[in-house]
Every structure is written in structure tokens, then in C-alpha cells.
Amino acid sequence: MSDASELPPLDPDVPNPARMYDYYLGGSHNFAADRATAQQVEANVPWVVAAVRANRFFLGRAVRFCVDEGVDQFLDLGSGIPTVGHVHEVAQDAAPLARVAYVDVEPVTVASATAILGGDARTTITAADMRDPDTVFDAPGVRDLLDLSRPVALLTVAVLHYLSDDDDPVALVERYRRRLAPGSMHVLSHVTGDHDPDPIAAAERVYRGTATPLTFRTRQRIEAMLAGTELVVPGMVDASQWRPQDPADAQHRGFWAGVGRIGQYRRL
């Protein structure tokens, strides 16, 4: 479910970080400009693919954790292209009735997701700017799919670094959490330069030439985005270290990650 009239114009000659992320994951939903710019990043940060994959593994583990905790509804902001192993596949494998509302503003992402999801009645894609929570929650693909009287997992995985400080991501995520029932979860990951400041600074310069520059933040600033939630064990850690289940998960560091519980909810 999407509305093409809400999408910004597509310029394949301007590299886009969402499509670059797809390239890092080995996807095919990207253009030559995306691949060329991603390769510039790789020249400065040779482990970027490993870090992105570690973040992807974190997403899967966090989704399964939410299902284990009784949360079977997901609002995925800046979802990217839902290729193999994405949220709806992981969630519905663990809980067949799980519902997933994807939200993204990038045209190729929305078009690709629409084609991939087909007629899945429990999964939607909404074209909207995550900086406008009211529009997101009022969109049919969110409003008609998710029951906000029940817990929802809010996913902001590898997306808040696309927001500038002027966008005030701390206040923004709080606006989303205020709409969610007690017992909801906030799953978050965010790129950082804490581990490798010099290569990351070079990568940040490359991203300035894309449609959406990145803002690399410190652990302290990223932790502030989960303020007011109850951090579940192991707290805010590198994505590769958040409850790893397989040695393949422990790839290169580069994303701080955590899951915060919103209030309390007693399952019947």
C-alpha cells in the first residue's frame, strides 16, 4: 500500500544512502551512482559491508526478541527495501499473524517494496517522511494495520543518522513512543565514529554528496534517543554484540544498538 503522489522525484544520478545500503547487502535495487559512491565509502572504510551485515543480523535478533516478549506488531521507520531476511519474514516466521507497517520516503524503496510484498494482507509499505509522525500514524497502511491499543515494536534501525541535529531525533522518537501502548518496544541502531574516527570522518565527507548526508553520533548522544525507556539486557552495545547467537553475527563494529521497553504491559 503506497501513494506515489507523496514521493519525492527520483533522480538516478544522485546517489541515495538507502540504495547504497541495499548495495552493501548485495541487493539489486540500486543505480550506478549509488554503487560508485558506495565504493568510495568502501575505499575509506573497507569493513563497511561487514558492519552493515552485523547491523542486519541485529535487526533479525531484535525482531525475534520482540515476538518472544509478546509483541507481534511492528512499525518500521525508514525501512529500506524488504529483501530476504527483512522484518516481515522474520516476524511472521516466529508469529504467523504478525503485522508489519513499513514506512519510507525513497521512491525506489517504496516501489520495490510494493512489488515484493504483493498481496500480503499483514504487511504494508507507506510513502511518508518519518519526520512527520502525524502523517505516518494517519496513513492507511499504518492506521488500518496496527492496533495502537496493543504493544507495537517501533523500529528505527540504521535510519536516525539520516536526520540532522536540526531535526532533533531525540524529540522525534519520543513523539512516536508517546503514541504507543505500554509494553511496546523501541529497537534502535545508529552508525558511529566512536570506534574508527578517521576513516568514518572520510566516509562522512563522501555521504555529503548524496541525497541524504549522514550524521555520525557518539554513544552518549545515541543513548539519549532511548531516554525514558527501560533498556533491556545487554543495554546499548555494538550491534554485533547485542545477544549474538552465531559467530557469523560478530562482524565488524560500527553501529551502536539497543532495545528499550516502553512502560509496562501485562500479557493475559
C-alpha positions in Angstrom: 0.0 0.0 0.0 1.6 3.3 -1.1 0.8 6.6 -2.7 3.2 7.6 -5.4 1.9 11.2 -5.2 3.6 11.5 -1.8 7.1 10.5 -3.2 9.8 13.0 -3.9 11.1 13.0 -7.5 13.6 10.3 -8.4 17.0 11.2 -9.8 19.1 8.1 -10.5 22.2 10.2 -11.0 22.1 11.4 -7.3 23.4 8.7 -5.0 20.9 7.7 -2.3 22.0 6.2 1.0 19.0 3.8 1.2 20.0 2.3 -2.2 23.7 2.3 -1.2 22.7 0.3 1.9 20.9 -2.2 -0.5 24.2 -2.4 -2.4 26.2 -3.2 0.7 23.7 -6.0 1.5 24.2 -7.4 -2.0 20.8 -6.2 -3.3 19.9 -5.2 -6.9 17.7 -2.2 -6.2 20.4 0.4 -6.8 21.8 2.6 -9.6 25.3 3.2 -11.0 25.6 6.4 -9.0 24.8 4.5 -5.8 27.3 1.8 -6.5 30.1 4.3 -7.4 29.6 6.3 -4.2 29.3 3.1 -2.0 32.6 2.0 -3.5 34.1 5.4 -2.4 33.0 4.7 1.1 34.5 1.2 0.9 37.8 2.7 -0.1 37.9 4.6 3.2 36.1 2.1 5.3 36.9 -1.4 4.0 34.8 -3.1 6.6 31.6 -1.2 5.8 29.9 -4.3 4.3 30.7 -6.4 7.4 29.4 -3.6 9.7 26.2 -3.3 7.7 25.6 -7.0 7.8 26.2 -7.1 11.5 23.5 -4.5 11.8 21.2 -6.6 9.7 21.8 -9.6 12.0 21.0 -7.4 14.9 17.7 -6.4 13.3 16.7 -10.1 13.0 17.6 -10.9 16.6 15.7 -7.9 17.9 12.6 -8.7 15.9 12.6 -12.3 17.3 13.2 -10.9 20.8 10.1 -8.7 20.4 8.0 -11.6 19.3 9.2 -13.7 22.3 8.1 -10.8 24.5 4.6 -11.0 23.0 4.9 -8.0 20.7 3.7 -9.0 17.2 3.1 -5.6 15.6 6.0 -3.6 14.0 6.3 0.0 12.8 9.5 0.1 10.8 10.6 3.7 10.0 13.0 4.3 7.1 12.6 0.6 6.4 14.6 0.3 3.3 13.9 -2.4 0.7 12.3 -5.5 2.3 14.6 -8.1 0.8 15.5 -11.5 2.2 15.5 -11.7 6.0 13.7 -8.4 6.4 11.3 -7.7 9.3 8.1 -9.2 7.9 9.8 -12.5 7.1 11.5 -12.8 10.5 8.4 -11.7 12.4 5.9 -13.9 10.5 8.2 -16.9 10.7 8.1 -16.6 14.5 4.4 -15.4 14.7 2.4 -16.0 11.5 -0.2 -13.4 12.5 2.5 -10.7 13.0 1.8 -7.3 11.3 4.4 -5.1 9.8 4.0 -1.5 8.7 7.0 -0.3 6.7 7.5 3.4 6.1 10.0 5.0 3.8 10.2 8.1 1.6 12.7 6.9 -1.1 10.9 6.2 -4.4 12.8 3.1 -5.4 12.4 1.7 -1.9 8.6 2.2 -1.9 8.1 0.9 -5.5 10.3 -2.1 -4.8 8.6 -2.9 -1.6 5.2 -2.7 -3.2 6.2 -5.3 -5.8 7.9 -7.5 -3.2 5.1 -7.5 -0.7 2.4 -8.2 -3.3 -0.9 -9.1 -1.6 0.4 -9.7 1.9 -2.5 -8.5 4.0 -0.4 -8.3 7.1 2.4 -6.2 5.7 2.2 -2.7 4.2 4.5 0.0 2.8 3.7 3.6 3.3 5.3 6.5 1.5 5.9 9.1 4.2 8.6 11.2 5.8 9.3 9.9 9.2 9.9 13.4 10.5 6.1 13.9 10.4 4.6 11.3 12.9 1.1 12.5 12.5 1.2 11.8 8.8 2.8 8.4 9.5 0.2 7.4 12.0 -2.7 8.7 9.9 -1.6 6.8 6.8 -4.0 3.9 5.9 -1.1 1.5 5.8 -0.3 2.2 9.4 -3.7 3.3 10.8 -5.6 0.4 9.4 -3.0 -2.3 10.1 -1.7 -1.6 13.6 -3.8 -1.7 16.8 -2.3 1.0 18.9 -4.2 -0.1 22.0 -1.8 -3.1 22.0 2.1 -3.1 22.1 4.0 -2.2 19.0 7.7 -2.5 18.2 9.0 0.8 16.9 12.0 0.1 14.7 14.5 2.9 14.0 17.3 0.7 12.7 20.0 2.4 10.7 17.8 5.4 10.0 18.2 8.2 12.6 21.7 9.0 11.3 19.9 10.4 8.2 18.4 13.1 10.4 20.4 16.2 11.2 20.6 17.7 14.6 18.1 20.4 13.5 15.6 17.5 13.0 16.0 16.8 16.8 15.8 13.0 16.6 15.6 12.7 20.4 12.3 14.6 20.5 11.1 13.0 17.3 11.3 9.4 18.6 9.6 10.5 21.9 6.7 11.7 19.8 6.4 8.3 18.3 6.7 6.5 21.7 4.0 8.6 23.2 1.5 7.1 20.7 2.4 3.5 21.7 0.8 1.3 24.4 2.8 0.3 27.5 4.8 -2.8 26.8 5.8 -1.6 23.4 9.5 -1.8 22.3 11.8 0.7 20.7 14.5 -1.0 18.6 17.4 1.3 17.6 20.7 1.2 15.8 22.8 4.1 14.7 26.2 4.5 12.9 29.0 5.9 15.0 32.6 7.1 14.6 33.5 6.2 18.1 35.5 3.1 17.1 37.3 4.4 14.0 37.1 8.2 13.9 39.4 8.9 11.0 38.0 6.5 8.4 34.5 7.4 9.5 35.2 11.1 9.0 36.3 10.3 5.4 33.1 8.4 4.8 31.0 11.2 6.2 32.6 13.5 3.6 31.6 11.1 0.9 28.0 11.0 2.2 27.7 14.7 2.0 27.5 14.3 -1.8 24.4 12.1 -1.5 20.7 12.9 -1.3 20.7 12.4 2.4 24.0 13.0 4.3 24.8 11.0 7.4 25.3 12.4 10.9 27.6 10.2 12.8 27.0 10.4 16.6 28.6 9.2 19.8 27.3 6.5 22.1 26.2 9.1 24.6 24.1 11.0 22.0 22.6 7.8 20.7 21.7 6.6 24.1 19.8 9.8 24.6 17.4 8.6 21.9 16.2 5.8 24.2 15.9 8.0 27.2 12.7 7.2 29.2 12.7 3.6 28.1 13.9 0.6 30.1 16.9 -0.7 28.3 16.8 -4.5 28.0 20.0 -6.5 28.6 22.7 -6.1 27.4 21.9 -2.3 27.1 23.5 -0.1 24.5 26.3 -2.1 22.8 27.8 -2.6 19.4 25.2 -4.2 17.1 27.4 -7.3 16.7 27.3 -7.8 20.5 23.6 -7.5 21.0 22.6 -11.0 22.0 24.7 -12.7 19.3 23.5 -16.3 18.5 26.0 -17.3 15.9 29.7 -16.5 15.2 28.7 -15.0 11.9 26.8 -12.3 13.7 30.0 -10.9 15.2 31.2 -9.0 12.2 32.9 -5.5 12.3 31.7 -2.9 14.7 30.2 0.4 13.6 26.7 0.6 14.9 25.5 1.3 18.5 22.4 -0.7 19.1 19.8 -1.2 21.9 16.2 -2.1 22.7 14.1 -0.1 25.1 10.9 -1.2 26.8 8.2 1.4 26.9 6.3 1.3 30.2 4.8 -2.0 31.4 2.4 -4.4 29.9 0.9 -7.5 31.4 0.0 -10.2 28.9 -3.3 -12.0 29.6 
